[in-house]
Structures are given as structure tokens and as C-alpha cells.
Amino acid sequence: MSNISQSGNYRGLVLDRGLSKSSSGCLQMVATLQATEKYNADAQVWEPFNYEDCEAQAYLNLVTRAEKENPVNCKQIMRAFGWDGMSFAALNDPNNDLAKQIQWQMGMETYNEVERCKVQGIAAYDAAPGRQVEKLDAADVRKLDAQYAGILKNLGGGPKPKTAGKPTAPPQAPVSPDPTPAPLPGTPTATASPTPTPSTAPEPAPAKPKRGRPAAPKTPPAPPQDTADPMTQEEAWGVYADKAQAAGKHTDLEIQQAWLAVLHENYNGDESSVGENWSPVAEAASKRLGL
């Protein structure tokens, strides 16, 4: 048997599967698949696929180069194989209770000027066929801006918290005009009141309004102490975002801005200075929103 050479949706047997390392050193699951049916999109039916070129190799990275989980691939594997996500060892045993039949999509890809038909996604055997965009769920999307705040900062994009501008001098007090109108030509001037004054000493000249001195800019407060239970960046963001959304007082943009503002004000925008415990960031961001 040889590899499938046509794009489309297929389903069939899982001949073998196991764990390995990709060329970049990332943990991946590799599965050898044998198609028994191909989906006819025009007739919207599954048709038997009995051809020599019926095999395919699926390479699904489980972990990224940053040693983070690959949520898209992991969730595809969970849906297709019934994996519970509790242990990678389960993916390395082809004889356990995970699904023995799945569905997958094939598409043409070019690498080093060579075009090949490759597996581009997997799904449960009885899933609705068709090429669909695999999207992160709402909880994962809320974590992205905080997780990659440094990248967004380097790109010059992403929500930015408002920073305090250079203090300006307070405006000079306006000089009130003399309420007594100037006399018209030929008109006698008014005489002073005959009422005696308590003192004959000349009154001091009114003080000139002073120009205020700009207040010194506030120095960033010291990073808060780790008083709450330790949480990773993703855990802290999830707790904070859920709490802010449950309050129903702020938009997603305001929630993101408060988080980024804490990073800039308390940690000079350097995520590495936060350390392993992100609980103080979540607490400070919550206080900014009055939660």
C-alpha cells in the first residue's frame, strides 16, 4: 500500500500510533491511518475507498517549542481518540481502549518545492465531514493577549494601557478685570467713600499668581508580595478573566488593559520579573477594576 495522493475527507482504521520527537524537538503523536471511505462532497455521502494508495501518516505536535501544550492538536486528539488528556503514555499504547477508527482531512502542501498530500487535521469517526477551521474556545482565546503580551509589545500592536504623560504646569490664574468701567472723556471721576479706614498704612500690593511647579511623577509601586496561592500565568489569567467577566461591568478590552497595565507599572513590562507565581498580577488587576 502507498500513501493517499488526493485531497479530501477520509475515514478508516488506525493501524498504529505512538509518541516521538519532531525535527524541532517537540513532542508529537504519530499515527498510521488506512482509509476505507472517502467523502463525496457533491452527493454528501461516504463512499467506499478501495485503492492501493490508501495510507496516511498524521503528525500532531502535542507541545510547542516554548514547552507549552498545543491546544488545537491536543483537543483534536481528545475528540478523535477519546483521550482524556491525563497522560501522554496512553497515546503511546496502540492496544488500549482509545478509538481504532477516526476521520481525517488530506490537503496538498509544498515544502522545499516538493508538493505532497498530507494530513491536515483529525476528527472523530462519525463527526460531520467537511473542511472546518479549528478554533480555540473562548477560555483559551482570553489567555492569548496576556500569554503573548511581550510579543504583542514587540509588534507594536495589541491593547496598550494608558500611561501617565509628562506632568504639565497648572494654568496661571486669570487676572480678573476691574469691574469699574473707565470714565468717559469729560466726565468727572468718582470720589472715594468718606467712610474712614481703620488704618492709614498703605495696603500691600496683591501677590502675583505663582506658577505651580509640576508634581514629581509617581514612581512605580514595588511588586506585590506573593500572598495568595501560587498560580501559573495561564491559571492567574483564567481566574482573573472569569472573575471580571462574571462581574459584568467591563469589556474584554478593559479587562486586558488592566492586566497589561499591572505588568507595565509593577514589573516594567518584563514578564520574566514576575517569576513563577502570577497570583499578585491577578490580584492587582482585579483591584484596578474594583473587583
C-alpha angles and dihedrals in degrees: 000000000000136000124284111262102187130078119240146087118304137175133190146102132348102224096181142345139181147142127279141151121265123229088267092051097256122142110251141172117231121198130185110214133192118201120223097167138030125201117243102212094190095053092029093226137115113248129195114266109204105163136128093241096062104122130096138179119222118203112190120178111219097185130035127226088263088061091250126131117265098233097192096052094038092053092046089055091047092053097041100042102024090242113168095211092235099114135016088209089075090064091055095058111077092185099062127097098277117121117290094196127050142159126244143178124234125203139168117259131179122218124169088354091301118118118215136171108240139176108262101179144348134221141174115294094249097037119130105273124232137091107286132177109248107224133186116248122250094264093054093045091055089058096053102080092049094041093051099031090126092054092048090049091053090049091051091234137100128070114315125201117236110260125209111260126222108292113253127211113264111256117267113258110257116247110242113232119243105267091211109090118230113260118256118244111279094016118123114244121244117262124234119263113270090224107119117241120230093236134029093205113114114258115248116254113263112265115255113247109261122229108237119240114237113256115247111260114258115258116232111265118249115267109271119256119257098256100143128070109289114262134179120241093262093046092049093048092048093051093045096045093047091049093048094048092047089056088059094208102107139051122239089254092054090049091052093045093053091052093048092045090058091051092051098042100039101030104023089245092294109131092190090065090062091070125202097313114074096173093105090055091053091047094049093047090049091052091051088058093044094244 
